[in-house]
């Protein structure tokens, strides 16, 4: 996955003091790191009608869940679910998840889809 290609970027950005760094990569998924662990969540296959608003949908849902729970994996899951919902309709706001649907997305989140890596191991592997 693309998680191996950006390990050094995560290391550098987390080194600036950011608590969490997130990179979205469209149909390939999203990844986030706290400087020690890198979490990668592959995108689920959905029918894309328009990508307008997908990044904002992801970012707002990720930020909300991270502020609420502090859990990067759940934050990736909710951000991804919100973006997936938005891209399936026309209009940047039309597919946004409401509270009930967001709770459902988190309840249905399959934790086994989340891949965890030690960031230091990825950086070392990329430099060899």
Buried (B, 14 or more C-beta within 10 A) or exposed (E): EEBEEBBEEBBEBBEEEEEBBBBBBEEEBBBBBBBEBBBBBBBEEEEEBBEBBBBBBBBBBBBBBBEEEEBBBBBBBBBBBBBBBBBBBEEBEBBBBEEEBBEEBBEEBEEEBBBEBEBBEBBEEEEE
